[in-house]
Amino acid sequence: MASARSHDGAGPLRRTGRSIGHALHTPFTGTARGIRKATHAHGAGESGLGRLIELHAVNGAGDVMITIALASTVFFSVPTDEARGRVALYLAVTMAPFIVLAPVIGPLLDHLPHGRRAAMAGSMLARALLALTMSGAVATGGLELYPAALGVLVCSKAYGVVRSAVVPRLLPPRFSLVKANSRVTLAGLLATGAAAPIGAGLQSIGPPWPLYGACAIFVGGAVLAFTMPPKVDSAKGESKAHLVPPHGGGAVRPEPLRTSATPKAGKKPARSKEKNGEKRPGLRSVGPSVLHGLQANAAHRALSGFLIFFLAFLLREQPLAGQSAAVSLGIVGVAAGTGNALGTAVGSWLRARGPEVIIASVLGLALGVAVLAAIFFSTVMVAALAAMAGFTQALSKLSLDAMIQRDVPEEVRTSAFARSETLLQMAWVVGGAIGIALPLNGVLGMSVASGILALGAGASVRGLLSTARRGSPHPRVA
């Protein structure tokens, strides 16, 4: 009898325990199922794009943790004059070597067509280890922090190059490249927004804690990279594309696609172009679309670097009307982030496949807002320019990626992305350097912002519209 009562008593307790466990477990599993449903919608799950979307979200969350730790050490913890020196040193120590190393990334990854998942996982693991290395130096801000930050930057760009290069292999049916790129990018932005307050909370515990969080996130990302579909590493269905410049002078234009075939038995394979002294095809061999797109995106990226640093120092010394410095920085940051997310979302909704027209249009839109901000400098116009800069940069970069994925052969696509990213990073650094050196005058700053965009528009808009009318002569991806 006693045993029966014992079991009767244990039954309700067991059921209650299961109910509590289910109640605690359901929010997490429900959220995970919701995320998976969103990332795998419209054929993205079947094609494998959903896995890439999730991986990029993890990448964004890890990067923002490191950004929070570095920003607190380099910028927020010291007075403005000292911060300007520290930020300039950070740019010099990290970006200058990166510009030298970045051109090596693309050709190196071109030799890993069967190791793309391993390359992305390796970039994650390397950043996990570097985050641990930085955790010991972040509190003091010593010089040993900068080589580790350089390593994080190189690994992050290497991941981005591979990620961009594999999107065409995971394209679902009836998906444009701009739409696929925007889905991936939007996931990264949402993850960044979700992880930022967590990183700020970890920062309040201690300077190393965001880096510990980044380490854990990147380890998870390394595991997730190997869940990507095998076709990411497979060359099945691919042909080696060769673009041959025309004989004689003149501009280099794309020639018909040539594919390398497996040599028949008894025949020696043809000597490669490189062995004959000819160079591998590069960005100049894909026609003017990509080149003009790069010029326009360089203007956007230079504007981004300029606004980040100029407004950061300006608003520390001259906050927006009626606001503190922290609130002023927050307003501009939220405006820029919202514009970036909106631009990415618009890219996902766009149906037309006209990246040249998109780039030209958003560059003109950004220039118009910058001119208005210079004429009517105010809190509203500064926030509007920050939002517009985020919006136009996101949409322009998505369109540039689509053009590279469309026009550049598979065998050199990673090189094309690496070279374009190097150019854009250089433009960002130049813009940032101008922002650091410029006197803290709002009207002057907005005028310089207008000048940066005007230069980009003058160099690229006419060519973009002209190539849009002609169309891409030999698109690689439909």
Buried (B, 14 or more C-beta within 10 A) or exposed (E): EEEEEEEEEEEEEEEEEEEEEEEEEEEEEEEEEEBEEBBBEBBBBEBBBBBBBBBBBBBBBBBBBBBBBBBBBBBBBBEBEEBBEBBBEBBEBBBEBBEEBBEEBBBBBBEBBEBBBBBBBBBBBBBBBBBBBBBBBBBEBEEEBBBBBBBBBBBBBBBBBBBBBBBBBBBBEEBBBBBBBBBBBBBBBBBBBEBBEBBBEBBEEEBBBBBBBBBBBBBBBBEBBEEBBEBBBEEEEEBBBBBBBEEEEEEBBBBEEEEEEEEEEEEEEEEEBEEEEEEBBBBBBBBBBBBBBBBBBBBBBBBBBBBBBBBBBBBBEEBBEEBEBEEBBEBBBBBBBBBBBBBBBBBBEBEEBBBBBBBBBBBEBBBEBBBBBBEEBEBEBBBBBBBBBBBBBBBBBBBBBBBBBBBBBBBBBBBBBBBBBBBBBBBBBBBBBBBBEBEBBBEBBBBBBBBBBBBBBEBBBEBBBEBBEEEBBBBBBE
